Amino acid sequence: MIIVAGLVLAFVLMLIFSRPDMRLCRWRKNRDAGQWRCAYCGAVWEGLEQPNRCLRRKSDGTEK
């Protein structure tokens, strides 16, 4: 039983850390404005679907 729990935990951790470009993003939908806003960095995404990539700006003004 402990081995199974360890495998499940390893799988969950792998899912969390396999996308480092989205690790910090926490998208919240603003239905009134029809947009998504990242709770971490404040990036805004216009559209119906949740973004699948990070929209944070690098120091030179380009997207990450």
Buried (B, 14 or more C-beta within 10 A) or exposed (E): EEEEEEEEEEEEEEEEEEEEEBEEBEBEBEEEEEBBBBEEBEBEBEEEEEBEEBBBEEEEEEEE
